[in-house]
Amino acid sequence: MAVVVGLAGLLLSAVGGWPLTAGVLRLAARSPDAGPAGTAPDGTALAAGADPAAGADPSAGEVSGLRGGTWVGILERLAITGSVVAGYPSGIAFVIAVKGLGRYPEIREHPETSERFVIGTFASMLWAVVVGAVVRRLLEP
């Protein structure tokens, strides 16, 4: 039973975090300090038809300039949830370090994406920690 609960928690963390993170990013794009519609956070105009909440490509659903964001998020949530369930919360520091170092060159090239990167990362990680804590609690004797 513990294996089923653990696997269900990992699946919920990986899959459930995507719509949550996308929703948080949409809310952040609508905040008063997000800038006028049709502009990136640095004030530059977005491509025609682009959604500022989804990056430059409205069909991508990722922050412009940051390729593979969906897969990075899924793997990030799996690692964080797994760390919490395993009782190794310091593993979260490794995930943050790897993600930050791995994304640094892209963020440096596209500084307008840094705020969305931070907001999306925090939402994703918070979801993963909450799911991990719930699963850990369910697995306690």
N, C-alpha and C positions, 0 to 999 in steps of 0.2 A: 504493500500500500504506500509506503514511504517513497518508493521509486516513482509511482504514478503521480503522487502529489508533487514531487520534485520536478518531474518532467512537465506537468501541467503548469507549474509556476514559471518554469523557463519559457514555455511557449507563450503564456500570457504576457510575460515581461517583454519578449521579443516582438510579438505581433501587436499587443495592446499599446505599446509605447509609441508606435508610429502615428496613429490618429491623434493621440494626446499631444504629441510634440507638434504635429502639423497645426492643431487647433491653437496651441499656445502661440505659435509663430504668427498665425492669422490675427489673433488678439493683439499681439505686440505691434503688428503692422498698422493696426487701427488706433493705437494710442496717440494722444495729442502730440507727443514729441517724436513721432515716427516720420514726420515730414509730409508734404502734400502727396496725394495719389499720383502715381506715375513717376515717382522719383525714388532713387536709391537712398539709403541713409546718409550718404555724403552730399545729397542734393542734386546729383546728376540724373538726367532723364533715363528711364528704363526704355528698352526696346518696345516698339508698338505692340500692344496686346499683352504685354508682360504683366504678371501679377506681382506686386512688390512683396507679397507674402510667400511667393513660391520661387523667387529668384528670377533670373533673366528669361528662362524658358518656362512658360506656364505649364507645359506638359511634364516637366521634369520633377517637380515637387521637391527640389533640393535648392539649397542656397547657391546662387550663381557663383561659379568659380570653384566650388567644392564638389568634385566628382565623387560618386560612390557613397554619398551621404546616407542613403537609406541602408545600405549594407553595413557601413561603419556603425550606424546607430543600432542596428540589430545585434551585431557582435558586441558592441559596448554594453547593451542591456543584458545580454546573456552572461558576459563576464562579471558584471556588477552583481546581478541577481545570484549567480553561482557563488561569488565570494561571500555574500551575506549569508546565504543558506549554509555554506560550509563553515561559517563561523570565522571567516578570515576577512573582516572588513577592510583591513589595510590593503587588500588586493585592489580596492577602488583607486588607491593612489597610483598603482601601476597603470590602470586603464586611463586615468586622467593624464598621466605623463606620456604614455604612448600616443594618445589622441592629440594632445597639445603639440608634441614634437613632430608628429606626422603631418599635422595640418598647418604648422607654422609657415612653411614656404608658400602655401597657397593663400593663406590669410595675408601674408606680407605682400603678395602680388595683387590681392583684391581686398584692400582694407575696408571697403564698404560692407563686406560680409562678416566682419568680426563680431558685431553686436548680435546678429542673427545666429552666428555660430555659438556664442556664449548662451543665449537664451535657449536655443534648441538643445544644447548639451545639458544645461541645468534641468530642463523639463524631462529629458530622456533619463538622466541619472536619478532624478528624484523618483520617477515611476519605478525604475529598476530596484531602488533601495526599498521602497514601500512594498513591492511585490515580494522581494526577498525576505523582508521582515515578517510578512504575513505567512509565507511558506515555512519559514523557520519556526514560527510560533505554532503552526499546525503540526509540525513534526516533533515538537517537544513531547516527552513522555508524560 
